[in-house]
Amino acid sequence: MKYVWHKLSDGDLPKNKEPCYLYFDNKGYGIGYFDKLHWFTIYDLSHSGHIIQEVIAWCELPKFKD
């Protein structure tokens, strides 16, 4: 599967509350979602602790067949 990263600076947002990969301004990654107003991180893959991070890009999670 080819991953396509969507930049927030281009105005590209995911569907409401759809889980996705997140790329942070500190070059960290996570899994989270957007609720039309705020970003929420479900899991921080960058181990950056409680450092405030800004989401700068997102990518769809892969879909698997049963």
Residue pairs with C-beta under 8 A, 6 or more apart in sequence:
1 62
3 21
3 59
3 60
4 59
4 60
5 23
5 57
5 58
5 59
6 12
6 13
6 14
6 57
6 58
6 59
7 56
7 57
8 55
8 56
8 57
8 58
9 56
13 34
13 58
14 20
14 33
14 34
14 58
14 60
16 34
16 35
16 36
17 33
17 34
17 35
18 33
18 34
18 60
19 31
19 32
19 33
19 42
19 61
20 31
20 32
20 33
20 34
20 58
20 59
20 60
20 61
21 29
21 30
21 31
21 58
21 59
21 60
21 61
22 29
22 30
22 31
22 32
22 39
22 41
22 55
22 57
22 58
23 29
23 55
23 56
23 57
23 58
23 59
24 30
24 46
24 48
24 53
24 54
24 55
24 56
25 53
25 54
25 55
25 56
26 46
26 48
26 51
26 53
27 46
28 44
28 45
28 46
28 47
28 48
28 53
29 45
29 46
30 41
30 42
30 43
30 44
30 45
30 46
30 53
31 41
31 42
31 43
31 45
31 61
32 39
32 40
32 41
32 42
32 43
32 55
33 39
33 40
33 42
34 40
34 58
39 55
41 53
46 53
